[in-house]
Amino acid sequence: MQHQYVERETGQVKTETFQGDGFINFLYSSLRERSDYLFKILTDAKFTKILSFINYDIPITKKKLKQYIENMNINEEEMLDSIENIKTLRELFERKIRYWEYRPMNDDEGTVVSPCDAKCHVGSLMPNSLFFIKEKFFDTYELLGKLKWFDIFRDGDYAIFRLTPEKYHYNHCPVSGVVDDFYEIEGYYHSCNPLALISIENPYSKNKRVVTIINTNVSGGTKIGYVAMIEVVAMMIGDIAQCYSEYFYDLPKKIKEGIFLKKGQPKSLFRPGSSTTILFFEKNKINFCEDLIKNQKRRDVKSRFSFNLIDRIVETDLKVRSTIGFRI
């Protein structure tokens, strides 16, 4: 089954190529139906670490590295370090880029920006909304894990960002504000392949994740209330390294309560594989960009996220630090 998305910069429809599509189809259909025990083993931390090592930690020749970069359409020019210093796919995956040059940002205080290079869709947490399709991917309370934050975001809005292996895998701060809460929730390592996501119930609520609650109603903040940033691991993602840097990638530090996060700055790094970042916003605090909403309504795009003739999702491929919405 084809999966297409809209390239934001050009408006063109692109077809996504998936790695290991056959294995994912086997794992989430045939094997899952026959052996729930084995399925759980293959989606836990140990198996993820083994897959990650095999795919990313074995030394690679310069020829194969060049081929990989070309096949995955990675822009070598934007990389901060030379590929001559790269010896494994992990080092390529965890690359730094000159984001200040290649990922420009609207500095207006009231803008909200994408936390990563990813395929994105946006929606509402209100059951009567046209874009209420979140229950296909997560249960809000289960995803957040704390009743306090569930009550705050109950009827708000959300944005989901699906990263694929070729992407730049640093997360950047989508807003400016002070960290009010920060915690991890244990879970599985389900794949972010659309075939897997539509085959299990609330997949993002089942995976291991890191939750950062940002209070933006502070001096220098974005002034849109609380924002939840949920970083979700996936198959072959062994860890999420918290490494906030106020300037470039300099002097990275751990995320903790009370720290001020500046919009557009590096916050964390996904280890190799595919992964997902989810943002929650309070009710009536943000208007999403019109192009993101229009793209989701397009009928000329084939999407694996088609649950029926009405409920379907078309993603937009966008860049980290690009504007996704504005303060109301």
C-alpha positions in Angstrom: 0.0 0.0 0.0 1.4 3.4 -1.0 1.8 6.2 1.5 2.1 9.7 0.3 2.5 13.1 1.9 2.6 16.8 0.9 6.0 18.6 0.7 5.4 21.9 2.4 7.9 23.9 0.5 6.6 23.0 -3.0 3.1 21.7 -2.3 4.0 18.6 -4.3 2.7 15.1 -3.5 5.6 12.7 -2.6 5.6 8.9 -2.1 7.4 7.6 1.0 9.7 4.7 0.9 9.8 2.5 4.0 12.7 0.4 5.3 11.7 -3.1 6.4 8.1 -2.8 5.3 7.8 -6.6 4.9 9.1 -7.2 8.4 6.7 -4.7 9.9 3.8 -6.2 8.0 4.8 -9.6 9.3 5.3 -8.4 12.9 2.0 -6.4 13.2 -0.3 -8.8 11.3 0.8 -12.4 11.0 3.0 -12.8 14.1 0.9 -10.6 16.4 -2.2 -12.8 15.6 -0.3 -16.1 16.2 1.9 -15.3 19.2 1.2 -12.4 21.5 4.2 -13.5 23.7 6.7 -13.4 20.9 5.2 -10.1 19.6 5.9 -8.5 23.0 9.4 -9.7 23.0 10.1 -8.2 19.6 8.7 -4.8 20.8 10.6 -4.5 24.0 13.9 -2.7 24.9 16.3 -5.6 24.4 15.2 -6.4 20.9 15.3 -2.7 20.0 18.9 -2.4 21.2 19.9 -5.5 19.2 18.2 -4.1 16.0 19.8 -0.7 16.6 23.3 -2.2 16.9 22.9 -4.3 13.8 21.6 -1.4 11.7 23.6 1.5 13.1 26.7 0.5 15.0 28.6 -1.7 12.6 31.4 0.3 10.8 30.5 1.3 7.3 32.8 2.0 4.3 32.9 5.5 2.8 31.4 4.1 -0.4 28.4 2.7 1.3 28.1 5.8 3.4 28.0 7.9 0.3 25.4 5.6 -1.2 23.2 5.8 1.9 23.4 9.6 1.9 22.4 9.7 -1.7 19.6 7.1 -1.4 18.1 8.8 1.7 18.4 12.2 0.1 20.4 13.7 3.0 21.7 17.2 2.4 25.4 16.8 3.1 26.0 20.6 2.8 24.0 21.4 5.9 25.9 19.0 8.2 28.1 20.6 10.8 30.8 17.9 10.7 32.5 16.4 7.6 31.4 13.0 6.5 35.0 12.1 6.5 34.7 11.8 10.3 31.7 9.5 10.2 32.4 5.8 10.7 28.9 4.4 11.4 25.3 5.1 10.5 24.7 6.0 14.1 27.1 8.9 13.8 25.3 10.0 10.6 21.9 9.6 12.3 23.0 11.7 15.2 24.5 14.4 13.0 24.3 18.1 13.9 23.4 20.7 11.3 23.9 24.4 10.8 20.3 25.0 11.7 20.9 28.7 12.1 21.6 28.8 8.3 19.4 25.9 6.9 16.4 26.1 9.2 15.4 29.7 9.5 12.8 30.7 12.1 10.2 33.4 12.5 11.4 35.2 15.7 8.0 36.7 16.4 7.1 36.0 20.1 3.7 34.6 19.3 4.7 31.9 16.8 4.9 28.2 17.5 7.5 26.3 15.5 8.0 22.7 14.5 10.2 20.8 17.0 11.7 18.6 14.3 12.2 17.7 10.7 9.1 15.5 10.3 5.8 14.6 8.6 3.1 16.4 10.6 -0.6 16.4 11.1 -2.6 18.6 13.5 -5.9 18.2 15.2 -8.2 18.9 18.1 -8.9 17.0 21.4 -12.6 18.1 21.3 -14.9 15.2 20.3 -17.1 17.4 18.1 -14.2 18.8 16.1 -13.7 18.0 12.4 -10.2 17.0 13.2 -11.0 14.7 16.2 -9.0 11.7 15.1 -6.6 11.5 18.0 -8.1 8.4 19.5 -6.6 6.5 16.6 -3.1 7.2 17.9 -3.3 7.9 21.7 -5.5 8.2 24.7 -4.8 11.6 26.1 -4.8 10.6 29.8 -2.7 7.5 29.2 -0.3 9.4 27.1 0.3 12.1 29.6 0.2 9.8 32.6 -0.9 12.5 35.1 -4.5 13.7 35.8 -3.3 17.3 36.5 -2.1 17.7 32.9 -5.0 15.8 31.4 -7.4 18.3 32.9 -5.5 21.2 31.5 -5.2 19.9 27.9 -8.6 18.1 27.9 -10.2 20.1 25.1 -7.1 21.6 23.5 -5.3 21.0 20.3 -2.4 18.7 19.3 0.2 18.2 16.6 2.0 14.9 15.8 5.4 14.9 14.1 6.6 11.5 12.7 10.3 11.3 12.1 11.7 8.9 9.6 15.3 7.4 9.6 16.8 9.8 7.1 15.7 12.9 9.1 17.8 15.2 11.3 16.9 13.7 14.7 17.4 16.6 17.1 14.3 18.0 18.7 14.2 21.8 19.1 12.0 23.8 21.5 8.6 24.7 19.8 8.0 27.5 22.3 9.7 29.6 24.9 9.0 29.1 28.5 9.9 27.5 31.9 9.8 23.7 32.5 7.0 23.1 35.0 7.2 19.3 35.0 9.5 16.7 33.4 9.1 12.9 33.7 9.5 9.6 31.9 6.9 6.9 31.3 8.0 3.3 30.6 6.5 1.4 27.7 7.1 -0.6 24.5 9.0 0.2 21.4 6.4 -0.1 18.7 7.4 0.9 15.1 6.3 4.3 13.8 5.6 2.8 10.4 2.0 3.6 9.4 1.3 -0.1 9.0 2.1 -0.6 12.7 0.4 2.6 13.9 -3.0 1.7 12.4 -2.9 -2.0 13.6 -2.7 -1.4 17.3 -4.8 0.7 19.7 -3.4 4.0 20.9 0.2 3.1 19.9 1.8 6.3 21.2 0.3 5.7 24.6 1.9 2.3 24.8 5.5 3.3 23.9 8.1 4.6 26.3 8.0 8.4 26.3 9.4 11.6 27.9 7.0 14.4 28.9 8.1 18.0 29.2 5.5 20.5 30.4 6.4 24.1 29.5 4.8 27.2 31.1 4.9 29.8 28.4 3.2 32.6 30.5 6.4 33.9 31.8 8.8 36.7 31.0 10.2 36.0 27.5 7.7 33.2 26.9 5.4 32.6 24.0 2.3 33.4 26.2 0.0 30.5 25.1 -0.4 28.9 28.5 1.0 25.4 29.1 2.4 23.3 26.3 3.2 19.6 26.6 6.0 18.1 24.5 5.9 14.3 24.5 8.9 12.6 22.9 8.0 9.0 22.0 10.5 6.2 21.4 10.0 3.6 18.7 11.6 0.4 17.3 15.4 0.9 17.2 15.2 4.1 19.3 17.0 3.1 22.4 17.1 6.4 24.2 16.1 10.1 24.1 19.1 12.2 25.2 18.1 15.5 26.8 20.7 18.0 25.8 19.3 21.6 25.8 21.7 24.2 24.4 21.0 27.9 24.6 23.5 28.7 21.9 24.1 26.4 18.9 24.9 23.0 20.4 27.2 24.5 23.1 27.2 23.4 26.7 24.3 20.9 26.5 22.4 20.3 29.8 19.7 18.1 31.1 16.1 19.1 31.2 14.8 19.8 34.8 12.1 21.8 36.4 12.7 25.5 36.5 14.9 25.7 33.5 14.0 28.3 30.8 13.8 26.9 27.3 14.3 29.2 24.3 12.2 28.6 21.2 14.1 27.1 18.3 17.1 25.8 20.4 18.1 22.1 20.5 16.4 20.3 23.3 16.9 16.6 22.8 18.3 13.9 20.5 16.5 10.7 19.4 18.8 7.7 19.1 18.7 5.8 15.8 15.5 4.7 14.1 12.1 6.3 13.6 10.3 8.3 16.3 7.5 10.7 17.1 7.1 14.0 18.9 3.6 15.2 20.0 2.6 18.6 21.2 -0.5 19.5 23.3 -1.9 23.0 23.6 -4.5 24.4 25.9 -8.0 25.2 24.4 -8.2 28.4 22.3 -4.5 29.2 22.6 -3.2 28.5 19.0 -4.3 28.8 15.4 -2.5 26.3 13.2 -1.2 27.4 9.8 -3.8 27.3 7.0 -1.6 25.2 4.7 -1.3 22.4 7.3 -5.1 22.2 7.6 -5.7 22.5 3.8 -3.2 19.7 3.1 -5.1 17.3 5.5 -8.2 17.7 3.4 -6.6 16.9 0.1 -8.1 13.9 -1.7 -5.4 13.5 -4.3 -3.0 12.0 -1.8 -2.9 8.3 -1.0 -2.4 7.8 2.8 -2.0 4.7 4.9 -3.7 6.7 7.6 -7.2 6.1 6.0 -9.5 4.6 8.6 -12.6 5.0 6.5 -13.9 7.3 3.7 -14.2 10.2 6.1 -11.5 9.8 8.7 -8.2 10.0 6.8 -4.9 11.8 7.5 -2.7 13.5 5.0 0.7 14.6 6.5 2.8 17.6 5.6 6.5 17.2 5.4 8.1 20.2 7.1 11.3 21.5 8.6 12.3 22.0 12.2 11.9 25.6 13.4 9.3 26.4 10.7 6.1 28.0 11.8 3.2 25.7 12.6 0.8 28.1 14.3 0.2 31.5 15.9 -0.9 32.7 19.3 -4.6 33.6 19.4 
